[in-house]
Amino acid sequence: MKKKLILLPLLMLALGACGSSMVASSTPSTTSATTTSTVTTSTTTSETTSEAPVVDTNVYRIVGTVQETAWTADGDDFVFVKDAEENIFTVEGIDLFINDEWAITLNGDWPGQLGFSGATNLTIVDTETTHGEGGGYSVKNFKTLTDGNYDIELNTGVAPRVLTITRVGDPVNVPVVEEDPGEWHLVGNITGTTEETQWVVADATFALVYSEVTESYKGTFEFEANAEFKVISSDHSGWDYARGPANVETDDPAPEWLDLTGGNIKILTAGTYDIEFFWVASVGATINGVITIVEHDIFALPEGYTKIAAIKAEATIDKVYKTRGVVIGLNGGSIMFQDPEGEFLNTYSSAIAATLYLGDHIDVEGTFSLFNSMPQLGSPTVTILETEPVAPVEPRVLADGAELTARMATTDWNLSGEYVRLNGVTTTAPASNKYNLTFDGVVIEGYTGFSELHNADSTGRDAVTARITDLAAAEVSFDISGALKASYSTSTSSYYWSLSVTSVNQIISDYVAPLPALTLAAGATIVIYNSSQDLVTTIPETGWYGYAYPSIPNWNGDDAVALLKADAVIDLIGVIGVDPGSSWTGTCANAFAGSTANQTLVRTDATTAPNATFTWGEWDGFANKIDSLGSHTMTGTATDLIISEYTEGATGSNKYLEIYNGTGAEVSLEGYTIILYSNGSLTATQTLDLATMTHVAVAV
């Protein structure tokens, strides 16, 4: 009996120490969706004993999501090593990552598992608060809050048992959870449309392109104000590996156009931005990678390019350089371009020049050489960077004649080609595309270079010559921009300076030259018609002028229509100052019952002079017709222009007036007008100047 009294407490103590292995639990812990970010050291003690077992023969294992291991209770990856003399079990140097969840099993089974909470007879020592509570049933898992390399020690030789978690450094063996899919793009409300249409992982509209040089993904995009986005790959089925504000590397503080305080990257100011993404493998819940965002600079030079100033300073003959600039001048095959720093250079290619506009932003790669002592890039390859012409760089405004004189006196040919502006110049008339410009008393030759595209759009050499001619005739001052360049004269074996002008748009003046009067060729007609008419479906390209209501071709049968020369009536339909009711009527030369309403009147072949008195015998009458419009026959030679055909349509706006030149010579229309006198009015209701075809409205 005495032995029994002694052994019973020992048996109970043994059961107490190992009692956790008898807790009913047949299901492993499961991963929780909890995302708690702050925890404190946790101590869970369900029962207390006064003595520990002499020998603990249990086998303890760490199981869970640790380094992609499974929830296998008897796994061999992380088995605790027991001290030979004490009941202390350790796992040393285990790498744990944020959101890893794990528990400790006993003897390869779930009953008696140890976790962050819910386990019996256990104290947890975690001085750095590296772990918190994860998922699970009655026993909750450990959830890693800080990536690290850990020593885990379990002491079962004390009561309660003590589990000590010690972070000893950064992870050593970092498992790659994510591989670079080789495709990244932006998703978000980038263009200002609704989020529902753009927050789609698989929508790669805004793709980033991989650069072998920088080993990063790059893209340039137009953003609306307050656009929001993330960087993601279509290979990811969800948002776990999307890169957002936490991945953006920027100055501190961030630029005023960038907001990183929300869940997405937010661009506050509309504009063009360069996005660069350096991919770094994400581990667990640590989403790695670096995003940089800068405002787009169209003139920024990529790797491998050389600034124009450096090219001219180095000046290595036959060396191939690549640079960038804006076209400031064109002359045949000569291409002058300048960068934003005001540095300029020339290249030559007739084929390439034919594709360029003033203001095109270009890449130029060529071999450095000197042509007549002036630097250039020969045998060039030119790439237009913008599909649409862009504004040229701003010209440097020369202050006065002294500055121009100093420039023209220099022999530093590196200065040839600068884009400048001269304000307040006068000019001589051009001869062979050259003209003398006078700027503050200093004369410099202006030269209009040939540019195929500028000539094609009527802004090139012919347009410049015409504009310079007008300004010279008017003797007015104006402003002009161009490339100030040195040229070599073979006839004088010397250099001279000139201003190379490519486009009429480089001439700035408010002066408007009077337009030359229209002329009417011998035997030709002009047809004035109501543009709302529906009888003529095809209007000839020349000689026809349409006008909408209210204007001349808006008469009724009771309105007089007159042709005037030098303000005097020379030809007439109807009677000015008389209202006939609905129309004037009479018998036409062809015996047709004529009317100025709902009929067509055609001048007889024998009528060779205009008549200020409406005379029925000079007209043939017809039901409304259009087949004779645009031409007229006359027997003999006219003394002046005449009204050769008149229609007041029976329906709609079918109203026409034809003017014919039967004089045998071209006639200037200067001084000729058509006037409408409505409802018996003695004064003009509407006036049309035939010299300019300008309609003049008259208040009535």
C-alpha positions in Angstrom: 0.0 0.0 0.0 2.8 2.3 0.8 4.3 1.9 -2.7 0.9 2.6 -4.2 0.7 5.8 -2.2 4.0 6.9 -3.6 3.6 5.8 -7.2 0.2 7.3 -7.7 1.4 11.0 -7.6 4.2 10.1 -9.9 1.9 8.6 -12.4 -0.3 11.7 -12.1 2.6 14.0 -12.6 3.7 12.0 -15.7 0.2 12.3 -17.0 0.1 16.0 -16.3 3.3 16.7 -18.1 2.3 14.7 -21.1 -1.4 15.4 -20.8 -1.4 17.6 -23.8 -1.0 14.5 -26.0 -4.3 13.3 -24.8 -6.3 16.4 -25.8 -9.1 15.3 -28.2 -8.3 16.7 -31.6 -8.3 14.8 -34.9 -8.1 17.7 -37.3 -5.0 19.8 -38.2 -4.9 23.6 -37.9 -6.1 25.5 -41.0 -4.9 28.7 -42.5 -6.8 31.7 -41.3 -7.8 34.7 -43.4 -6.9 37.0 -40.5 -4.6 39.8 -41.4 -3.7 41.1 -38.0 -0.6 43.3 -38.2 0.2 43.9 -34.5 0.5 41.3 -31.8 2.0 41.0 -28.3 3.7 38.2 -26.5 1.1 35.5 -25.6 1.1 33.2 -22.5 -1.4 30.4 -22.3 -1.6 28.2 -19.2 -4.4 25.8 -18.7 -3.0 23.8 -15.8 0.1 24.1 -13.5 2.1 21.3 -12.0 4.9 21.5 -9.5 7.3 18.9 -11.1 8.4 18.1 -14.6 8.8 14.5 -16.0 12.2 13.0 -15.6 12.5 12.1 -19.2 10.3 13.5 -22.1 10.4 11.0 -24.9 7.9 12.8 -27.2 8.9 13.7 -30.8 8.0 17.3 -31.7 7.7 18.7 -35.2 7.0 22.1 -36.8 4.4 21.7 -39.6 2.4 24.2 -41.7 3.0 26.6 -44.6 6.6 27.0 -43.7 8.8 27.1 -46.9 5.9 25.6 -48.9 5.6 22.5 -46.7 2.2 20.9 -46.2 0.1 20.4 -43.1 1.5 16.9 -42.5 1.6 16.0 -38.8 4.4 13.5 -39.2 6.6 15.4 -41.7 10.4 15.2 -41.4 11.3 18.7 -42.5 11.5 20.4 -39.1 11.9 17.8 -36.3 13.0 19.2 -33.0 16.4 18.0 -31.7 16.4 17.0 -28.0 19.2 17.9 -25.7 20.8 14.6 -24.5 20.5 15.5 -20.8 17.7 17.9 -20.5 14.1 18.0 -21.7 14.9 20.9 -24.2 14.0 20.5 -27.8 15.3 22.9 -30.5 14.9 23.7 -34.2 17.7 26.1 -35.3 17.9 28.4 -38.3 14.4 27.9 -39.7 13.4 30.6 -42.3 9.9 32.0 -41.6 8.1 34.6 -43.8 5.2 36.9 -43.3 1.9 35.1 -43.1 3.5 31.7 -42.7 1.3 29.7 -40.3 2.6 26.7 -38.2 2.0 24.5 -35.2 3.9 21.9 -33.3 2.7 18.3 -33.4 3.5 15.5 -30.9 4.6 12.0 -32.1 3.4 12.6 -35.7 -0.2 13.2 -34.7 -2.5 16.1 -34.2 -3.8 15.4 -30.6 -1.8 17.5 -28.2 -0.6 20.0 -30.8 1.0 23.2 -29.5 0.0 26.6 -31.0 -0.1 30.3 -30.3 -3.2 29.9 -28.2 -5.5 27.1 -27.0 -2.7 24.7 -26.0 -2.4 23.5 -22.4 0.5 24.0 -20.0 2.5 26.3 -22.3 4.1 29.7 -22.0 5.3 31.5 -25.2 8.3 33.8 -25.0 8.5 36.1 -28.1 10.2 39.3 -26.9 10.3 40.9 -30.4 6.6 40.1 -31.0 7.4 38.3 -34.3 4.4 36.1 -34.2 0.6 36.3 -33.6 -2.4 34.2 -33.7 -3.4 32.4 -36.9 -6.2 30.1 -37.9 -7.2 26.8 -36.4 -9.8 25.1 -34.2 -9.4 24.8 -30.4 -5.7 25.3 -30.9 -4.7 28.4 -33.0 -1.7 28.4 -35.2 1.4 30.6 -34.9 1.3 33.3 -37.6 4.6 34.9 -38.7 4.6 38.7 -38.6 8.2 39.3 -39.5 10.4 37.6 -42.1 13.4 36.1 -40.4 15.7 33.2 -39.6 14.6 31.8 -36.2 15.7 29.5 -33.4 12.6 27.7 -31.8 13.2 26.2 -28.4 10.7 24.1 -26.4 11.5 23.4 -22.8 9.3 20.6 -21.3 11.5 20.2 -18.2 9.6 23.1 -16.5 6.0 23.6 -15.6 4.4 25.2 -17.5 6.4 24.3 -20.5 8.2 27.2 -22.3 8.4 27.9 -26.0 11.0 30.5 -26.9 10.9 32.1 -30.3 14.2 34.0 -31.2 14.8 35.9 -34.4 18.5 35.5 -35.2 18.7 37.3 -38.5 17.2 37.8 -42.0 16.0 34.7 -43.9 18.9 32.6 -45.3 17.2 30.3 -47.8 14.6 32.5 -49.5 12.1 30.5 -51.4 10.9 32.0 -54.7 7.2 32.1 -54.5 6.8 34.2 -57.7 8.7 33.9 -61.0 9.0 36.7 -63.5 6.3 36.0 -66.1 8.0 38.3 -68.6 4.9 40.4 -69.0 3.8 43.4 -66.9 1.2 46.1 -67.5 -0.8 48.8 -65.8 -4.4 48.3 -64.8 -6.7 51.1 -63.5 -8.8 54.1 -64.5 -5.8 55.5 -66.5 -7.7 57.3 -69.2 -10.4 58.7 -66.9 -13.1 56.1 -67.8 -14.9 54.2 -65.1 -13.0 51.7 -63.0 -15.2 48.8 -64.0 -13.9 48.9 -67.5 -10.2 49.1 -66.7 -9.6 47.2 -63.4 -9.2 43.9 -65.3 -6.0 41.9 -64.6 -5.9 40.4 -68.1 -6.3 43.8 -69.9 -2.8 44.5 -71.1 -3.7 47.7 -73.1 -1.2 49.7 -71.1 1.8 47.3 -71.5 5.3 47.8 -70.1 8.1 46.7 -72.5 11.1 44.9 -71.2 14.5 46.6 -71.8 17.6 44.4 -72.1 19.8 47.4 -71.3 18.2 48.3 -68.0 16.7 44.9 -67.2 13.4 46.6 -66.4 9.9 47.1 -67.8 9.2 50.5 -69.2 6.3 52.5 -70.7 5.2 56.0 -71.4 1.5 56.8 -70.9 -1.0 59.7 -71.0 -2.8 60.0 -67.7 -6.0 61.8 -66.9 -6.1 63.8 -63.7 -6.7 61.6 -60.6 -6.0 58.4 -62.6 -5.3 55.4 -60.3 -3.4 52.2 -61.2 -1.3 49.3 -60.2 1.3 47.2 -62.0 0.4 43.6 -62.6 0.9 40.6 -64.8 -1.8 38.6 -66.7 -0.1 35.4 -65.4 -1.5 36.3 -61.9 -5.1 35.1 -61.5 -5.7 37.7 -58.8 -4.3 40.7 -57.0 -1.8 38.9 -54.7 1.2 40.1 -56.6 0.0 43.4 -57.9 2.5 46.2 -57.2 1.1 49.5 -55.8 2.1 52.5 -53.7 4.4 50.5 -51.4 6.6 49.6 -54.4 7.0 53.2 -55.7 10.4 54.7 -55.1 10.4 58.4 -55.1 11.9 61.5 -53.5 10.8 62.5 -50.1 8.5 64.3 -50.1 6.8 62.8 -53.2 6.1 65.1 -56.2 3.0 67.2 -55.9 1.4 65.3 -58.8 1.7 61.9 -57.1 -0.4 60.5 -54.3 0.8 57.2 -52.6 -1.5 57.4 -49.5 -4.3 55.2 -50.8 -4.5 51.6 -52.0 -3.5 52.5 -55.6 -0.9 54.7 -57.2 -2.7 58.0 -58.0 -1.6 60.6 -60.6 -3.1 63.9 -59.5 -2.1 66.0 -62.6 -3.0 65.1 -66.1 0.0 64.6 -68.4 2.5 62.2 -69.9 4.6 60.0 -67.5 7.3 57.4 -67.8 6.7 54.3 -65.7 9.6 51.9 -65.0 9.2 48.6 -63.1 12.2 46.6 -61.8 10.9 43.1 -61.0 12.1 41.4 -57.8 10.7 38.0 -56.7 7.9 38.2 -54.1 8.2 36.0 -51.1 5.1 35.0 -49.2 3.2 38.1 -48.5 6.2 40.3 -49.2 5.4 41.9 -52.6 8.7 43.0 -54.0 9.7 45.2 -56.9 10.5 48.8 -57.5 8.3 51.3 -59.5 9.7 54.7 -60.6 7.5 57.4 -62.1 8.7 60.6 -63.7 7.2 63.2 -65.8 7.9 62.5 -69.5 10.6 64.6 -71.0 10.4 64.3 -74.8 14.0 65.6 -75.1 15.6 63.2 -72.6 18.4 61.3 -74.2 18.4 57.5 -73.8 21.5 55.4 -73.1 23.9 55.4 -76.1 23.0 59.0 -77.2 25.4 62.0 -77.1 24.3 65.6 -76.7 25.0 67.9 -79.6 27.3 70.1 -77.5 29.4 67.0 -76.6 29.6 65.9 -80.3 30.9 69.3 -81.4 33.3 69.5 -78.5 34.7 66.1 -79.1 34.6 66.4 -82.9 36.1 63.0 -83.6 36.2 62.6 -87.4 34.5 59.4 -88.7 33.1 58.6 -85.3 29.4 57.5 -85.4 27.2 59.5 -83.0 23.6 59.3 -82.2 21.7 62.3 -80.9 18.3 63.9 -80.9 16.8 67.3 -81.8 14.0 69.3 -83.5 14.1 70.3 -87.2 14.6 74.0 -87.5 15.5 74.3 -91.2 15.3 72.4 -94.5 16.9 73.1 -97.8 16.8 70.4 -100.3 18.7 67.6 -98.6 20.1 69.8 -95.9 18.6 69.2 -92.5 19.2 71.6 -89.6 18.2 70.5 -86.1 18.5 71.9 -82.6 18.2 70.5 -79.1 16.5 72.2 -76.1 19.8 73.4 -74.8 20.1 75.6 -77.9 22.8 73.4 -79.5 22.5 72.8 -83.3 23.9 70.5 -86.0 23.4 69.7 -89.7 23.0 66.5 -91.6 22.3 65.8 -95.2 20.0 63.4 -97.0 17.6 64.4 -99.8 15.5 61.3 -99.3 15.1 61.9 -95.6 14.6 65.6 -95.9 11.6 65.0 -98.2 9.8 63.3 -95.3 10.4 66.0 -92.7 8.5 69.0 -91.5 9.8 72.0 -89.6 9.3 71.1 -86.0 9.7 67.3 -86.3 11.3 65.7 -83.3 14.0 63.4 -84.7 16.7 60.9 -83.8 19.9 61.3 -86.0 22.7 58.7 -86.2 25.6 59.5 -88.5 29.3 59.9 -89.0 30.9 63.1 -87.8 32.7 65.1 -90.4 33.5 68.7 -91.4 31.9 70.1 -94.6 33.6 73.3 -95.6 34.9 73.5 -92.0 31.3 73.2 -90.6 30.4 70.2 -88.4 27.8 67.7 -89.6 26.7 64.1 -89.3 27.1 62.3 -92.6 25.3 59.3 -94.1 22.5 59.7 -91.5 19.8 57.5 -90.3 16.9 59.6 -89.2 13.9 58.5 -87.2 10.8 60.7 -86.6 9.8 60.4 -83.0 6.4 61.9 -83.3 3.9 60.9 -86.0 2.4 64.5 -86.0 4.6 67.6 -86.4 5.4 69.3 -83.1 6.2 72.9 -82.3 9.8 73.8 -83.0 12.1 74.8 -80.2 11.9 78.4 -79.4 14.2 80.6 -81.4 16.7 82.9 -79.6 15.7 86.5 -80.1 18.7 88.7 -81.2 18.7 91.9 -79.2 19.9 94.3 -81.8 22.0 94.9 -84.9 25.3 94.8 -82.9 24.6 91.2 -81.8 23.9 90.2 -85.4 27.0 92.0 -86.6 29.1 90.1 -84.0 27.7 86.8 -85.1 28.3 87.5 -88.8 31.9 88.4 -88.0 32.7 85.1 -86.3 34.6 82.3 -87.9 33.5 79.7 -85.3 31.6 77.5 -87.7 30.2 75.5 -84.7 27.8 78.4 -84.4 26.3 77.8 -87.8 22.7 76.7 -87.8 21.3 78.3 -84.6 17.6 79.0 -84.6 17.1 82.8 -84.2 14.4 85.4 -84.5 14.8 88.9 -85.8 12.1 91.4 -84.8 11.2 94.5 -86.8 13.0 93.8 -90.1 12.2 95.2 -93.5 13.0 93.4 -96.8 13.7 93.8 -100.5 11.7 91.9 -103.1 12.9 88.4 -103.5 15.1 87.3 -106.5 15.9 83.6 -107.0 14.6 82.9 -103.5 17.0 85.4 -101.9 16.2 88.8 -100.4 17.9 91.3 -98.2 16.6 91.7 -94.7 17.5 94.8 -92.7 17.6 94.4 -88.9 18.4 97.4 -86.8 20.5 98.9 -89.7 22.3 95.6 -90.4 21.7 93.8 -93.6 21.7 90.0 -93.8 20.6 87.8 -96.7 17.4 85.9 -96.3 17.2 82.6 -98.2 14.1 80.4 -98.7 15.1 76.7 -98.7 13.3 74.0 -100.6 11.1 71.7 -98.5 9.1 69.1 -100.3 6.4 68.8 -97.7 6.1 72.5 -97.0 5.7 73.2 -100.7 3.1 70.4 -100.9 1.0 72.1 -98.1 1.5 75.6 -99.6 3.6 76.9 -96.8 7.0 76.4 -98.5 9.1 78.3 -101.0 6.4 79.7 -103.2 4.4 80.9 -100.2 7.4 82.5 -98.6 8.3 84.2 -101.8 4.8 85.6 -102.2 4.7 86.8 -98.6 8.1 88.5 -98.8 7.0 90.1 -102.1 3.9 91.6 -100.4 5.8 92.8 -97.4 8.4 94.4 -99.6 5.8 96.2 -101.7 4.0 97.4 -98.6 7.3 98.6 -97.1 6.2 97.4 -93.6 8.3 95.8 -90.9 7.8 92.3 -89.6 9.4 89.5 -87.5 11.1 86.5 -89.0 12.6 83.3 -87.7 15.1 81.0 -89.3 18.4 79.1 -89.0 21.4 81.5 -88.9 23.9 79.6 -90.9 27.3 80.1 -92.6 27.7 79.1 -96.2 30.8 78.8 -98.3 30.9 80.7 -101.6 33.1 79.0 -104.2 33.1 82.1 -106.3 34.7 84.3 -103.6 36.3 81.4 -101.7 34.9 82.9 -98.5 32.1 82.3 -96.0 29.0 84.4 -95.6 26.1 84.3 -93.2 22.4 84.1 -94.2 19.0 83.4 -92.5 17.5 80.2 -93.8 13.7 80.3 -93.8 11.7 77.1 -94.5 8.1 77.9 -94.0 5.8 81.0 -94.4 4.8 80.3 -90.8 8.2 81.7 -89.8 7.2 85.1 -91.0 5.2 87.0 -88.3 3.2 90.0 -89.5 -0.3 91.5 -89.1 -0.2 93.0 -92.6 -2.8 91.6 -94.9 -2.2 92.2 -98.6 -5.2 93.1 -100.7 -6.5 90.1 -102.7 -6.3 90.4 -106.5 -9.6 90.8 -108.2 -11.2 87.7 -109.7 -11.2 87.7 -113.5 -13.6 86.2 -116.0 -12.0 84.6 -119.1 -13.3 85.3 -122.6 -16.3 83.1 -123.3 -16.6 82.0 -119.6 -19.5 82.3 -117.2 -20.0 82.7 -113.5 -23.1 81.0 -111.9 -24.5 82.4 -108.7 -26.8 79.9 -107.0 -28.6 79.2 -103.8 -26.7 76.5 -101.9 -29.9 74.9 -100.8 -31.0 74.2 -104.3 -31.9 70.6 -105.2 -31.8 70.6 -109.0 -28.1 70.7 -109.6 -26.4 67.7 -107.9 -23.0 68.2 -109.3 -21.5 71.7 -109.2 -18.4 72.3 -111.5 -15.2 73.0 -109.7 -14.8 76.6 -111.0 -17.0 79.4 -112.0 -19.9 78.5 -109.6 -20.5 80.3 -106.4 -23.2 79.1 -103.9 -24.7 81.2 -101.1 -27.1 80.2 -98.4 -30.0 82.3 -97.2 -30.1 85.3 -96.8 -28.1 86.3 -99.8 -28.4 87.3 -103.5 -29.9 84.0 -104.8 -33.0 84.3 -102.7 -35.3 86.4 -104.9 -38.9 85.9 -105.7 -40.7 86.9 -109.0 -41.3 90.4 -107.7 -37.7 91.2 -106.8 -35.4 93.1 -109.2 -31.9 91.7 -109.8 -29.2 94.0 -111.2 -25.7 93.8 -112.5 -23.7 97.0 -111.7 -20.4 98.3 -112.9 -18.7 101.1 -110.9 -22.0 101.5 -108.9 -24.1 102.0 -112.1 -26.7 99.5 -113.2 -25.8 98.1 -116.6 -28.1 95.0 -116.8 -31.4 94.2 -115.1 -34.1 91.7 -114.4 -37.3 93.5 -113.4 -37.7 97.1 -112.5 -36.0 98.8 -109.5 -38.4 100.5 -107.1 -41.5 98.7 -108.5 -43.4 95.9 -106.9 -45.3 94.1 -109.7 -47.3 91.9 -107.4 -46.1 88.4 -107.9 -44.0 88.8 -111.0 -43.2 90.8 -114.1 -44.7 89.2 -117.2 -44.4 89.6 -121.0 -43.9 87.9 -124.3 -40.4 86.5 -124.8 -38.4 86.5 -128.1 -39.3 82.8 -128.6 -43.0 83.7 -128.2 -43.1 82.1 -124.7 -45.4 83.7 -122.2 -42.6 84.9 -120.0 -42.6 85.5 -116.2 -39.9 86.4 -113.6 -41.6 83.8 -111.4 -41.3 80.0 -111.7 -39.4 80.2 -115.1 -36.0 80.2 -116.6 -35.0 83.1 -118.9 -32.1 82.8 -121.2 -30.5 85.7 -123.1 -31.0 85.5 -126.9 -27.9 84.8 -129.0 -28.3 88.1 -130.7 -28.1 90.2 -127.5 -24.5 91.5 -127.3 -24.8 94.3 -124.8 -26.2 94.7 -121.3 -29.4 96.7 -120.9 -30.3 98.8 -117.8 -33.9 98.5 -118.9 -35.5 95.0 -118.6 -36.7 94.2 -122.2 -38.6 90.9 -122.8 -37.5 90.8 -126.5 -33.9 90.0 -125.3 -35.0 86.9 -123.5 -36.1 83.4 -124.5 -38.5 81.9 -121.9 -38.7 78.3 -120.7 -40.2 76.2 -118.0 -37.6 75.7 -115.2 -34.5 74.1 -116.6 -30.7 73.8 -115.8 -29.2 72.1 -118.9 -27.9 75.4 -120.3 -26.3 76.6 -117.0 -22.5 77.2 -117.2 -22.3 78.1 -120.9 -23.8 80.6 -123.3 -23.7 81.3 -127.0 -23.6 84.7 -128.6 -23.7 86.0 -132.1 -21.1 88.7 -132.3 -18.9 90.3 -129.6 -20.3 91.8 -126.4 -19.6 95.3 -125.3 -19.5 94.2 -121.6 -20.6 91.5 -119.3 -24.2 90.5 -119.4 -26.7 88.5 -117.3 -27.1 85.5 -119.6 -29.5 83.3 -117.6 -32.0 83.7 -114.8 -34.1 81.1 -112.9 -36.7 81.6 -110.2 -37.6 78.0 -109.4 -41.2 76.8 -109.1 -40.2 74.8 -105.9 -37.6 75.1 -103.2 -34.5 77.2 -103.5 -33.8 76.6 -107.2 -32.5 80.1 -108.0 -29.7 80.8 -110.4 -28.0 83.8 -112.1 -25.4 83.4 -114.9 -23.0 86.1 -115.9 -21.3 85.8 -119.3 -18.2 87.4 -120.8 -18.7 87.7 -124.6 -16.2 90.5 -125.0 -13.5 88.3 -126.5 -11.0 89.2 -123.8 -10.4 88.5 -120.1 -12.3 90.9 -117.9 -11.3 91.9 -114.3 -14.3 91.7 -112.0 -13.1 94.7 -110.0 -16.0 97.1 -109.7 -18.8 94.6 -110.7 -21.5 93.8 -108.2 -24.9 92.0 -108.2 -27.6 93.7 -106.2 -31.0 92.4 -105.1 -33.9 94.9 -104.7 -36.7 93.2 -102.8 -40.4 94.1 -103.0 -40.1 97.3 -104.9 -37.2 98.7 -102.8 -35.1 101.5 -104.3 -32.2 100.6 -102.1 -30.1 97.4 -102.1 -31.4 94.5 -100.0 -28.3 92.3 -100.6 -25.0 93.0 -102.4 -22.4 90.6 -103.9 -19.0 91.9 -104.9 -17.9 89.8 -107.9 -14.3 90.8 -107.6 -13.9 88.9 -104.3 -17.2 86.9 -104.2 -17.8 88.5 -100.8 -21.4 88.8 -99.8 -22.3 92.1 -98.1 -25.4 91.9 -95.9 -27.5 95.1 -95.8 -29.7 95.8 -92.9 -33.4 96.3 -93.9 
